[in-house]
Every structure is written in C-alpha cells, then in structure tokens.
Amino acid sequence: MESAPSFHDRCQHLFSDRLGHGRRWKTAAAQALGIGRATLYRYFEEGAEVAAVVLARLADLERGDKPVRDDRSMVVLLASALVDVQKQIDERGWLKDGYPPGLRRVLDLAAARNIQDGDLWPTSLADMARLAQKPLYKWGIDLSWDVEGEFTAAKLIDGGEITTECVALAQPGKNPETELEENLGYKLLLGLCRDRRDGQQVYVAWRRAVVENPVLPSWTTTLLSDPVLATVERIDEVVDAFYQRVPEAMAISGMLPICTVSGTILRQDGRAFHTESRDPEARRRARAGKHATMRFRPGMLYLRRPFRTFWCLPGKAELVLHTKLTKAGWMSSLWPDLDRVDLVAMSPDGQTRIAVDVKDYVSPENLASRFEGFKGFAETHRCYVAIPDHIPEITPNFEARFEAIRASRAKAKVRLRTISDLLDELEIAP
C-alpha cells in the first residue's frame, strides 16, 4: 500500500509545482500557512507533529476552495501592479498605453474579492493609490502572513512614489537592493573597473558623480570634465545603463522643479510638490513649494529609480560622513574594494579603524532582516551601520526594534548609529 505524501512533499507540490513559486516555494509556504521559516523547517523533519490548524490551512489551499486570492497574494499583486505603473511613469511621464496588464488583472481580482468581502479592495487606479498611501495595518486585511512584522506598518506609496517596501512585496523573498546587482549597467561598471589598474578610482568617481548628479542636462559636459571618467572608453554605455531620458511631462512651463535636499525631480500635486527624499525637511520644503529649478531640454537624463533609491539618496549621508572625517584628520575612503562597504577610515593616531555601511531604511525590521554583515571587516575594524539623522524622526524606537529583530533571528549584534551619533562617538564635531 502506497504511503501518504509527507507534509514536506505536499507543500513542495502545492507551492512549487501548482502555484509556480519555483525555488522560493518554502518562503511562499511559510507565508501562506502563517508560520515562520524556522517552524516550517521543524515541521519538515521526519516524525514532526504538525499543528492541526496548519494542516487544515494546507488542505484548504490544496482544494483551492478559498478566495480567488488570499490577502497576502492580493497585496503582492497590488504591489507588482504599482511597480509596473511607476516604471511607465518614470519612462514616459504618464500611462501612454493605458493600464498595464498586471494592473488590469489585479483590479479584476479585487472586484471578485469584493463580491464576498464587501468594498475592501480597490477597483480603480485612483482607489489603489489612495489605499497604498495607508500602512497595511489600516487596510482591514489579514496580516497573519507577516509573522515578523516587516510590512505591518509599511506603505506602498509615500510622497507620490512607490516605496522600497512596495518593491520588496512585489518580489517576495528577494532583497530589493539585489535589483542593482542584477542590473546590466552595474555589471558593466564592475567589469570595466576590474579590467583597469585604476578601477577603484573609476568606481569612486562614477559613484560620486551619480550621487551628486541625479539629473544631467548634458552628460558630456558634466562627466567628461572629471579627469578619471574622461578616460573610460565605454562611458557612454555606462551612462545609458544608469540614466534614462527625462519625460517632458515632468516639466512645468518648461522648467523642472528640483528638490533642494536630494537633487531629484519633484512631482507636482496641486499646489504642493512631492519629493522622493524621506528627509522631513525636504518634504516640508516641497509641500511649501520651495524648490530649485532647471530648464527642461530634450535629451536631459535622469538617474534610474533603483540607483536613486539605493545610491543617490543614502549617498548624500555617505558624502557628509566622509567629508566630516576627512576634515577631522581621519584617513577616509569611500566604497573600498568596489563597494565591500560604504566607507572605511583610520583615526589620525592610527589607533582606530572603522567600517561603515549607510542604510536609508525607514523599517528597522526590513533592515535587520536584510543586513548580512561587514564582509570581512569585523576582525580588523570597529563596524557600524549608520542611518541618516532624519530616520528616527520618521520611525520611533528604530534602534530598539532593529536590535530586537536581530536577536530574535540569532543574527550577529551590530552597532547602529545615526550619522550625528557616530560622529559624537568618534569625538568629531558634527
């Protein structure tokens, strides 16, 4: 007599084969069953007793007689649709070809869910945008799948732009920062740098140029004036991979409104403006209509969103820290060994060495879960994760929540400081 399939085999068949999660089926299984990864792995062990409620949930999912999509799946689909919409707006300034297929699909599913749930899910882009500006815990949905609370307080849209949490939800089980590492332009840059003796200088010059110039009126004028970048033969290919054309729709009466803090382009909303920067001061200025301007010209370039999010915006704090350390007599280097960490520095007396990674995360849970360590610097340097000074203003108890999640996952303890607190600890004037 053939034995019944194990809990492991049932999960693998359902989530990998039937539902199409492939190699990420274990993450999908844990989330759908409302348990943590550690619990899931314990249930996979031979002879383990699986909780009755978990077995019942698995059986329901196998029968397929539950809602058209469960709440977690609906959130993922909504996030994916918003990412698609944002991509079209970034490239063209509006939805030139109408609603993307992913958006149409999720709105149809939302209508189906509303038949049984009432008017819980958005059935138009306008309704979706309004809902996405609320933290998930205010959506009135089941959040039991978010076992660690990584997304409970997350918004999918903030300041008129999709958030890093939205990107993370759109690609479950994947770190949004890996979008950079998989970018062909990033791979091209690393390849060029590794083939040159002065590759580290090229990398630093390019990275600094990107942080300081999210908008390029003329890339040849700006970048080729740098003596290092001017020697890079394929610089035009790198530019094309990192930047895209500025849509004319972003201009107002022929002028681009520019954030005075981040240097990114503001988006108009009535009489106010939205900035991508999370800095409360930048947002106050934008809402008050205070901004710089740049005359729009066809062919102007704008740094692509992933590089704005993970290089340009946190890069402002990295440059501030580097400048303060250098002025105080420290020997400071940015992005050593092609970005193993963001900064290393040695004190004037040579007694103290530090390694710093700057992270612009508003969610301490996400940062605690995704930070993987200092890539070999821990034995020789005092290591810090530094966050911009405005983050605690946005997220109260950031450090305590970060440390709690690290401890709950048995991850190595990390020194977390704001930029100002780090400078104080090193006895450097802010």
N, C-alpha and C positions, 0 to 999 in steps of 0.2 A: 504494500500500500504506500503510495507516494505521500511524503510528509508535507505539511502545510508550509508555505514560504515564511521565512523569518521576518521579523519586524524590519530589519535592515533591507532585505530583498524587496519587501513591499514598498518601502519608502523609495528605494532606488528606481524601481519600475515606474512608480507614480510620478515622481518629481523629475527624474532624468529622461525617461522614455516618453511617457504620456504627456507631461506638461512642458517638456522641452527645455528644462533648465541646464541640461548637459552637465559639465564638470562642477557647476555651482549648485547641484541638487541638494547637497547637505545643508547649505545656507538657506535655500528655499524651504526645505523640510522643517528646519527648526523654526523659521518664522511662521509658516503656515500652521504648525502644530502648537505654536505659542509657548515654546520651551527654548532654553538656551542651548548653545552648541555643546557645552560640557554634558548637559543632561541627555542630549540626543546621542552622543557617543557612548554614554553609560548604558543607554537602552539597546545600543547595537551589540553590546557584549553578549556572548553566548550564555543563556540561562538567566539573563537580567529580567526582572519583573517590570513590565511597562505599565504605567498608570492607566487605569480604566478610561479616564477622560481623554487621554491621548489616543488610545486605541479607537475610541468612539469617533474622535475627530478624524483620524486616518480613514476609518471606514466610510464616514460621510463624504470625504474627499474622493475616495475611490469610486463611490456610487455616482458622484457627480450630480447629486440632487440638492446641492446647496445653491446659494445665489449665483447669478450669472458670473459675477466675480466677487471674491470676498473683499473686505475693506482694505486690506493691505495691497491686494492686486490693483484695486481702483486707485489708490494713492500712487503706486508705481506708474500706472498708465497715465494718470494726470500729470505727474512729474515729467514723464517722457514726452508727452504732448507739448508741455510748456517749453521744454528744451528745443523741440522742433520749431516752435513758433519763434522763440528767441533767436535761433540761428537765422531764420529768414529775415527777421527784422534787422539783425546785425549786418547782413549782407546787402539788403535792399532798402531797408527803411520802412517797409510795410509788407503785408502778405500779398505779394504780387499775384500768386497763383491760387488764391483762396485758401481755405483751411487745409493744412497738411493732412494726409491720410490718417496718421496716428491721432490727430485731434478729432477728426470726424468719428473715428472708431470709439474713442472713449466717451464722446458725447452721446453716441447711440447706446453704449453700455450704461451710462448714467441714467438715461431715460428708462431703460429696462429695470435698473435697480430701484428707481423712484416708484415704479408700479407697486412694489412690495414694501418699500421703506418710507413712502411719502416723499416730499420735496427735499431730500437730503443732499443729493448730488447735483452739480451744476450742469445745465444742458445748453449753455451758450458760452462763448469765449469770455464775454463780459462777466458773467456769473462766476466762471472759473477763476478769472483774475482777482475778483473780489474775495472769493474764498481762499485763494492761495496766499493772500496777504495776512491771513489769520494763522496763529500757531495751530498745529494739528490737534492739540487737546481741545480746541474750541470748535472743531468740526462736528462734534457729536457722533464720532465713529468709534469703532472698536480698535483700541491701540494695544491690545494684549500681545500682538506680534512684536512690538518694540520692547523686548524684555529688558534691555539695558537703559532704556530711556534716551537713546541717542537722538531720536527725532520728535519726541513728545512735544517739545516747545519750538520745533523748527517751523519756519515759514518757507513756502516755495517761491514766493516773490517778496522782495524787500527793496524799497526805494525804486520801484519801477523796473527792477531787473530780477532774473532768476537767481536763486541763491546757490551756494556750494552744496547745501543740503538737498536742494532740488536735483542737482546733477547726481549726487550720491544715490538718491532714491531711484533715479531713472536708470541706474546701472547697479542693481543690488549686488553686494558682495565685493564691489570694486572701489578702490580709493580714487576719488576724482583727480588727485594730483598725478595719477598714472596716465591721465589723458595727455599730459605734457610729454612724458617719457615715450609714449606711443606715437607722438606727432612726428611726421616725416621731417619737418623743419628742424625739430630738436635733434633728431638723429643725424641730420645733415651737418648741423653745427658741431656736434660732438666729433663726427668723423673728420671734419676739416681741422678741428683743434688738435686731435690726436695725431694727425699727419704732419704737424708743424712743430718745430722746436720751440717757437713762442706761442704754442697753443693755449697755455694758461692765460697769457696776456690778451690773446684774441677773445677768449671766453669772457674774461672780466670786462673788456672794453665793450663787447656786444651786450652783455647783460646790463651793464650800467647805462648804455645808450637806450635800451628798451625801457628801463625804469624811468629814465629822465625824459623820454620822448614817446609817450603813448600815441601821440598824433604827430605825423610827419607831413608838413606842407610840401617838402621836397627832400626825398631821402638822400639824393646825391649830395645836396648841399650840406645836410646835417651829418650824415655818416661818413662821407668821404673826407670831411675835414678832420676826422680822427686819424692820426698818423698810423695807428695799428690797423684799424679796419680798412683803411685805404689800400692795404697790401693784400687783402683777401680776394683772390681771383673770382670766387663764386659768390661774392657778397650779394649780387642781385637775386640769386636763387634763395639765399637765406632770408632776404627781405620779403620776397613773395610768400615764403612759407610762414613767416611770423606776422605779417601785416596783410590787411585787406583794404579795398577802397572804401572811402567814407561815402555812404549813401547821401545823395543831395537832399533827401528828405529830412536829414538831421539838422540841416541849416535853417536858420530863421532870418528871413530878409537878407540872405546871402552871408550870414555870419554864423559861426559855430560857437555856442556857449561852452566855456571850458571851466571845469572845477578848479578853484584856486588852491585846493589842497592836493588833489591827486593828479591833476593834469588831464583827466579823462573828459570825454564829451558828456555834457549834461543832456537830459531829456526833458522836454517841456511838458508840464501837466497843468493846463490852465495858465494861471499867472505864476505859478511856482515851478521849480525845477527839481529833478531827481538826480542824485549822484550815485555812482557805483561804490564810492568810498563809504566805509562803515563809520568813519570818524564822525562823532556827533557834531563837531564844529563845522565840518564840511557840509553836513546835512542842514545845519541851521543856516549857513550862508546860502545854500542852494534854494531852500524854501523862501528865503528873504529876497531872492532874485539877484544876489551878489555873485558875480562871476566874471572871469576874463572872457575875451572874445578873440576869435581867429577867423580871418576872411576865408570863406569856402572857395576852393578851386577844384575843378575836376581832376581826378588823379591823386588827390590827397590820400594818405594812408592812415589806417587806424589799427593799432595792435589787436590781434585776435583775442577773443574773450578769455580762453584758458591762461594766456600769458598775462593778461591784465589782472586776472584774479590771483594767480599764484606767483607771479614775478613782479609786476609793476606795483600793485598796492602794498604788499608786505615789503617790497624793495625800498620804499621810502624810509621805513623804520631801520632797515639794514644800513642804508647810507648814513642816516643820522648817527647810529651807534658807531659805525666805522669812523666817521668824522670826529666824534667826541673822543674816542680812544686815541686817535692819531694826535689830536691837539694836546692830549694829556701826556704825550710822550710814549704811548704804547706802540709796539710794532704790530700793526693790524693788517690782515689780508682778507679780502673778500673772496668767497666761493672757491676755496683752495681745492686742488686736485679735481678740477672740473666739477665743483659743487658737491663734494662729500659732506660738507656742512656749509652754512651761510657765511661764517666768519671765524677765524682763529686770531688770537692776539697774545702778545707777551708783554708783561709789565716792564717799565723802564729798568728795574733792577734785575730782570731776568728770573725772578723767583716765582712768578705766577703765569701760568699759561691757561687760557680759556678757549673753549669751543662753543659756538652759539648757533642755534637754529632759530630763526624768527618765523613765527606762525601767526597768521591773521585769521584765526578761527573764533567765531562767536560761541560755538558749542564746546564746552570743556569735555563733554562725553565723546564727541567725534574726535577731538584732538587726542585724548587719552587712548582711544581705541586704535588710532591710525599711526601714532608716532612709534617708529621702530628702533630708535636709538641713535647713537652717535658714530657708527661705522668705524670703530677702531680708535676713536679719540679718548675714550673713557679712561684708559690706563695712563695717559700722558697729560691730559688736560682736565681742568675743572669745567664740567659741561653744564650748559644751561639751555632751556627752551625759553625764548623771550617772546613776549606778546606786546603789541603796541599799547601805549598808555591808555587809549580810549576803550579797550576791550572790557576791563572791569566795570566801566560806566554802563556798558551795554548789558553785560552778563554778571549779576551779583554772585559773590562766592565762587568765582571762577576757579581759583587755586584749590579750594577745598573739594569742589566737585571733581576736578581733574585728578587730584590725588586719590579720592575715593574709588574712582573707576579703575585707575592703575592698580590699586591694591586689590580690588575685587577680582581682577584678571591675572593676578600674580605677575604683573609686569614690573620691571626694574623701576625703582624710585628715580624721579627726575627733578632737578632743580628748575622750578618755574618762576619766572620773574617778569614784571613789566620792564620796558626799556629803562625807565627812570629808576626803578628799584635796583636793577642790575648796576647801573652807574653809581648809585649810592653805595651799594655793597662793595664796589671796587674803589670807592672813595674818589670818584671823578665828578666834578661839578656838572649838573645837568644843563 
